[in-house]
Amino acid sequence: MGTSLRNPRGLISLKSGIVHATPEGSLVRLSTSADYTALLPGGASPTTPLFGLLYQATHPTLDNQPVEVVTDGVFPGIAGASITAGDLLTSNGTDGTVKPVAAGAGTNEAVIGEAMEAASSGERVAIFLMQHIRQG
């Protein structure tokens, strides 16, 4: 439960494309248009890149409101499944939570980073952010 383990090094301001209250630490991706908009992931085990974690404690609930995203360093995300320290993490679905990567052979899967501790579903988990695409 890594709520105290924080070392956000990269913060970027974007527009929000999320229209409901979303907690700090929720996983986001960039919109596919070139308008600097943060969106929740499109589903579990995405093949498109993940961008970072929401920084502020309460997220605006209107389109195009400013939102800050942590893109580098260590920051707690929200576990959507059981996680073990050292697991590479990806999207658990459209709610912004994370789960361990389990890419099948020949399948690309977006990775947000590595878990620095264990967590159960619903708990906070410290994530060393290192976005990349992993092939199973």
ROZABA-483336 format. One record per residue: residue number from 1; residue in one letter; x, y, z of N, C-alpha, C in turn. Coordinates in steps of 0.02 Angstrom, whole numbers, always signed. Layout:
<rs>
    i  aa      nX      nY      nZ     caX     caY     caZ      cX      cY      cZ
  NUM   A       X       Y       Z       X       Y       Z       X       Y       Z
...
</rs>
This chain:
<rs>
    i  aa      nX      nY      nZ     caX     caY     caZ      cX      cY      cZ
    1   M     +42     -59      +0      +0      +0      +0     +44     +62      +0
    2   G     +68     +82     -58    +119    +132     -63     +98    +204     -65
    3   T     +50    +224     -23     +29    +294     -24     +84    +340      +1
    4   S    +131    +314     +40    +185    +358     +65    +246    +357     +19
    5   L    +250    +309     -27    +308    +304     -71    +293    +342    -135
    6   R    +316    +405    -136    +303    +449    -193    +367    +486    -210
    7   N    +384    +487    -272    +439    +528    -297    +423    +546    -369
    8   P    +370    +586    -379    +352    +604    -448    +403    +653    -477
    9   R    +434    +633    -532    +485    +676    -563    +460    +711    -625
   10   G    +413    +683    -659    +388    +713    -720    +314    +727    -715
   11   L    +295    +791    -715    +225    +810    -715    +210    +848    -779
   12   I    +153    +834    -809    +134    +869    -869     +60    +888    -864
   13   S     +44    +948    -885     -26    +970    -885     -58    +954    -952
   14   L    -116    +923    -948    -155    +904   -1007    -226    +927    -998
   15   K    -267    +917   -1050    -339    +927   -1045    -370    +860   -1025
   16   S    -423    +864    -987    -458    +803    -967    -511    +784   -1019
   17   G    -512    +720   -1036    -566    +693   -1077    -607    +644   -1037
   18   I    -601    +648    -970    -635    +603    -925    -694    +641    -893
   19   V    -754    +614    -899    -812    +652    -877    -844    +626    -813
   20   H    -806    +589    -773    -832    +569    -707    -774    +573    -656
   21   A    -792    +578    -593    -741    +585    -540    -694    +525    -543
   22   T    -630    +540    -545    -579    +489    -552    -525    +501    -499
   23   P    -507    +451    -459    -460    +462    -404    -387    +471    -427
   24   E    -349    +503    -383    -277    +510    -392    -247    +440    -403
   25   G    -198    +435    -447    -165    +372    -460    -198    +331    -515
   26   S    -253    +357    -544    -285    +321    -599    -240    +323    -661
   27   L    -238    +269    -697    -198    +261    -757    -231    +298    -815
   28   V    -192    +335    -854    -219    +370    -912    -175    +358    -974
   29   R    -206    +371   -1031    -171    +369   -1096    -185    +436   -1130
   30   L    -149    +449   -1184    -162    +509   -1224    -215    +494   -1276
   31   S    -254    +544   -1293    -301    +539   -1347    -263    +525   -1412
   32   T    -295    +493   -1459    -262    +479   -1523    -260    +541   -1568
   33   S    -299    +592   -1551    -294    +655   -1588    -238    +696   -1556
   34   A    -213    +745   -1592    -156    +784   -1567    -180    +844   -1526
   35   D    -222    +831   -1475    -249    +887   -1437    -230    +886   -1363
   36   Y    -181    +845   -1343    -155    +843   -1275    -210    +828   -1224
   37   T    -250    +777   -1238    -305    +758   -1194    -289    +692   -1160
   38   A    -299    +689   -1093    -291    +628   -1054    -357    +590   -1052
   39   L    -354    +525   -1065    -413    +482   -1063    -398    +421   -1020
   40   L    -450    +388    -994    -440    +324    -962    -423    +272   -1016
   41   P    -389    +218    -998    -372    +167   -1049    -435    +139   -1081
   42   G    -427    +115   -1142    -483     +89   -1180    -505     +20   -1159
   43   G    -467     -15   -1117    -485     -82   -1095    -426    -117   -1063
   44   A    -437    -179   -1044    -384    -218   -1012    -331    -238   -1063
   45   S    -270    -243   -1041    -214    -265   -1082    -210    -227   -1148
   46   P    -204    -160   -1145    -204    -121   -1207    -142    -132   -1249
   47   T    -149    -122   -1313     -92    -126   -1358     -67     -57   -1377
   48   T    -103      -4   -1359     -81     +64   -1371     -47     +90   -1307
   49   P      +1    +136   -1313     +40    +157   -1255      -1    +189   -1200
   50   L     +22    +177   -1138      -6    +209   -1079     +39    +269   -1063
   51   F     +10    +321   -1033     +48    +384   -1026     +71    +398    -955
   52   G     +28    +389    -905     +48    +404    -837      -9    +395    -788
   53   L      -1    +426    -728     -50    +420    -674     -75    +490    -655
   54   L    -140    +496    -642    -168    +561    -621    -135    +583    -556
   55   Y    -117    +647    -553     -81    +674    -496    -126    +703    -441
   56   Q    -176    +741    -460    -215    +775    -410    -265    +730    -375
   57   A    -280    +748    -312    -324    +707    -271    -395    +702    -298
   58   T    -421    +756    -325    -487    +753    -356    -482    +777    -427
   59   H    -509    +738    -471    -503    +750    -542    -564    +790    -566
   60   P    -555    +840    -609    -613    +876    -635    -660    +830    -673
   61   T    -724    +845    -671    -773    +801    -703    -802    +831    -767
   62   L    -769    +881    -794    -792    +911    -857    -738    +904    -910
   63   D    -759    +894    -971    -711    +891   -1027    -670    +955   -1030
   64   N    -609    +948   -1053    -563   +1003   -1067    -540   +1042   -1006
   65   Q    -551   +1016    -946    -524   +1048    -886    -451   +1026    -879
   66   P    -408   +1069    -850    -338   +1049    -841    -330    +992    -792
   67   V    -283    +949    -806    -267    +892    -763    -192    +880    -766
   68   E    -162    +863    -709     -90    +848    -708     -80    +773    -706
   69   V     -30    +750    -743     -15    +679    -749     +59    +668    -731
   70   V     +72    +617    -689    +140    +597    -672    +164    +550    -727
   71   T    +220    +567    -759    +246    +525    -813    +313    +493    -798
   72   D    +343    +510    -741    +410    +484    -725    +417    +481    -650
   73   G    +460    +437    -626    +473    +431    -555    +434    +374    -524
   74   V    +417    +382    -460    +379    +332    -422    +315    +365    -399
   75   F    +258    +332    -411    +194    +359    -390    +146    +302    -379
   76   P    +100    +307    -329     +54    +252    -317      -4    +251    -366
   77   G     -15    +192    -394     -74    +179    -435    -124    +140    -394
   78   I    -178    +120    -426    -231     +83    -393    -233     +12    -421
   79   A    -223     -37    -377    -223    -107    -398    -294    -128    -416
   80   G    -301    -161    -473    -365    -189    -494    -364    -265    -491
   81   A    -308    -292    -464    -299    -365    -458    -243    -375    -407
   82   S    -230    -437    -388    -174    -451    -343    -109    -438    -380
   83   I     -63    -403    -346      +0    -383    -376     +57    -404    -329
   84   T    +111    -428    -359    +171    -447    -322    +226    -397    -339
   85   A    +268    -381    -291    +325    -336    -304    +365    -364    -363
   86   G    +383    -320    -409    +421    -340    -468    +378    -354    -529
   87   D    +312    -359    -521    +268    -369    -579    +271    -308    -625
   88   L    +273    -319    -691    +260    -266    -738    +185    -255    -739
   89   L    +163    -192    -745     +92    -176    -738     +63    -146    -801
   90   T      +0    -162    -814     -37    -136    -871    -107    -116    -848
   91   S    -148     -96    -894    -217     -76    -879    -259    -136    -860
   92   N    -301    -127    -810    -348    -178    -790    -416    -169    -824
   93   G    -424    -116    -860    -488    -102    -894    -498     -28    -902
   94   T    -560      -7    -905    -575     +64    -919    -581    +106    -855
   95   D    -568     +77    -796    -575    +114    -734    -510    +146    -709
   96   G    -455    +137    -744    -392    +168    -725    -351    +129    -675
   97   T    -372     +67    -659    -333     +26    -613    -281     -15    -652
   98   V    -234     -45    -615    -180     -83    -647    -182    -156    -626
   99   K    -152    -199    -667    -146    -271    -654     -80    -294    -683
  100   P     -56    -354    -663      +6    -380    -693      -1    -394    -767
  101   V     +53    -384    -804     +55    -399    -875     +54    -475    -884
  102   A     +16    -498    -933     +13    -569    -949      +5    -578   -1024
  103   A     +50    -547   -1062     +45    -549   -1135     +56    -619   -1161
  104   G     +11    -641   -1206     +19    -705   -1239     +73    -701   -1292
  105   A     +95    -758   -1317    +148    -760   -1368    +129    -718   -1428
  106   G    +174    -674   -1448    +163    -632   -1507    +116    -574   -1497
  107   T     +93    -562   -1435     +46    -509   -1421     +81    -450   -1389
  108   N     +70    -390   -1415     +98    -330   -1384     +52    -307   -1327
  109   E     +82    -283   -1273     +43    -258   -1217     +78    -197   -1188
  110   A     +40    -144   -1177     +67     -83   -1149     +84     -93   -1075
  111   V    +141     -67   -1054    +164     -71    -985    +171      +0    -958
  112   I    +145     +13    -898    +153     +78    -866    +215     +79    -821
  113   G    +234     +22    -793    +293     +19    -751    +296     -45    -710
  114   E    +339     -43    -658    +351    -102    -616    +326     -89    -545
  115   A    +291    -139    -517    +267    -134    -448    +327    -138    -401
  116   M    +329     -93    -353    +384     -92    -304    +364    -128    -240
  117   E    +302    -152    -237    +276    -186    -177    +216    -228    -198
  118   A    +194    -270    -152    +134    -310    -164     +72    -270    -146
  119   A     +16    -286    -177     -48    -254    -161    -105    -300    -181
  120   S    -160    -292    -147    -222    -327    -164    -266    -279    -203
  121   S    -316    -306    -236    -362    -265    -275    -392    -211    -231
  122   G    -391    -149    -256    -418     -92    -221    -367     -54    -180
  123   E    -309     -84    -166    -257     -50    -128    -214      -7    -174
  124   R    -177     +39    -144    -128     +79    -181     -64     +38    -187
  125   V     -29     +47    -243     +33     +11    -256     +84     +60    -286
  126   A    +143     +63    -255    +196    +107    -281    +220     +78    -347
  127   I    +223    +121    -399    +243    +100    -466    +303    +142    -488
  128   F    +356    +107    -508    +413    +141    -541    +393    +148    -614
  129   L    +378    +209    -635    +352    +221    -702    +406    +211    -755
  130   M    +392    +168    -803    +435    +156    -861    +393    +130    -918
  131   Q    +359    +176    -950    +311    +159   -1002    +346    +127   -1062
  132   H    +318     +72   -1086    +343     +40   -1146    +291     -11   -1171
  133   I    +303     -40   -1229    +261     -93   -1256    +302    -157   -1250
  134   R    +271    -209   -1222    +305    -274   -1213    +273    -325   -1259
  135   Q    +314    -366   -1290    +288    -419   -1332    +294    -485   -1295
  136   G    +238    -522   -1293    +237    -587   -1259    +268    -641   -1300
</rs>
